Amino acid sequence: MQSDEIKIDAYNHYLPPAYIELLKTHAKDSGIVKRMTSIRVLWDIEARVDMLAQWPEVRQVLTLGLPHPEGLGAPEISIAGARAAMTASPKPAAAGPTNSRPSSRRCR
């Protein structure tokens, strides 16, 4: 049975590639960088869109994955991390017409 109601998945991590590059240099735990980069849909927005195609009713709210910029070190590094994360994040239209349009349908 397939529902036509929109489902909002509000806890999805995303690591923009520019942020990953900064993490490779400044993250205190190199293991987390290795784990995060091994999961393609965490950093490749096209792969995420392809994966989501099997659930057309799902909409995602992307959040920055760990580690957060303020945990990277000194203020200049944290600020650079925040900028890398924000300027490289996908725009809503990048998700394609199915998953990026606001919906007037009721969500439960």
VENHU-V916429 format. One record per run of one state. SS is the DSSP state (H for helix, E for strand, - for the rest). FROM is the first residue (numbers start at 0). TO is the last residue. If there is no record, write none. Layout:
BEGIN
ss=[SS | SS]
from=[FROM | FROM]
to=[TO | TO]
END
This chain:
BEGIN
ss=[- | E | - | H | - | H | - | H | - | H | - | E | - | H | - | H | - | H | -]
from=[0 | 6 | 14 | 16 | 26 | 29 | 37 | 39 | 42 | 44 | 52 | 57 | 64 | 68 | 71 | 74 | 87 | 91 | 100]
to=[5 | 13 | 15 | 25 | 28 | 36 | 38 | 41 | 43 | 51 | 56 | 63 | 67 | 70 | 73 | 86 | 90 | 99 | 107]
END
